[in-house]
Amino acid sequence: MAKIKFIEHNGTEHDVEADSGLTIMQAAVNNGIPGIVAECGGACSCATCHVQLDADWYAKTEAPSDMENEMLEFAMGFVENSSRLSCQVKISDDLDGMVVRTPESQY
């Protein structure tokens, strides 16, 4: 299990405990986190679960796949070495304490 802090674009914080093996998107949706639309349900085909990770946390995740990078090209607020699709990042104990920021808009 990992604790994840979601921070909305307006600074509102949400602390979530999530089971290892879930994706960040699943943890967000399960806990009603605003700003994670997740329109495609985690199929890596819409970029509406775009998030930004602080550099230290970004480095602890697996590198994005080519498919994820293609989707991120369409994400509003894309930031190099920070932006990820939350449906593609699996939660593990190593991510305990992770900070995840949601962009102002997913469209």
Steps between C-alpha positions, in 0.01 A plus 500: 500500500619851423387845608462739209440873523299642211525876457246672278607791280343736756707357786231284662660185640357150529679221686421147382611155609520269201572131462815395318422376150234763429580784266508861615190553285310221675593642841384847389170378357431274800546800730316762293805715429398800287698557182544134400237446230623156387268498202644182343507309829873439495553384142772760428291649222379842609746687731219616731682356800811715444688589817829661587748336735777674689844413357596262781178301461516504120842336523358218717243395240558288192571700187191583293434272204498632144120481503480705820741760359280531190193560717686754713565708186129589514485569874441859605772625730755239393829537689810306393624253766192568713188412301363147510172330428385386840350185344852386411668539839461201733504565872760320707636535852791695347255776411382553859481876554475585129372843404278516191383829350195534276502753214251783476319320219505161329357640175 
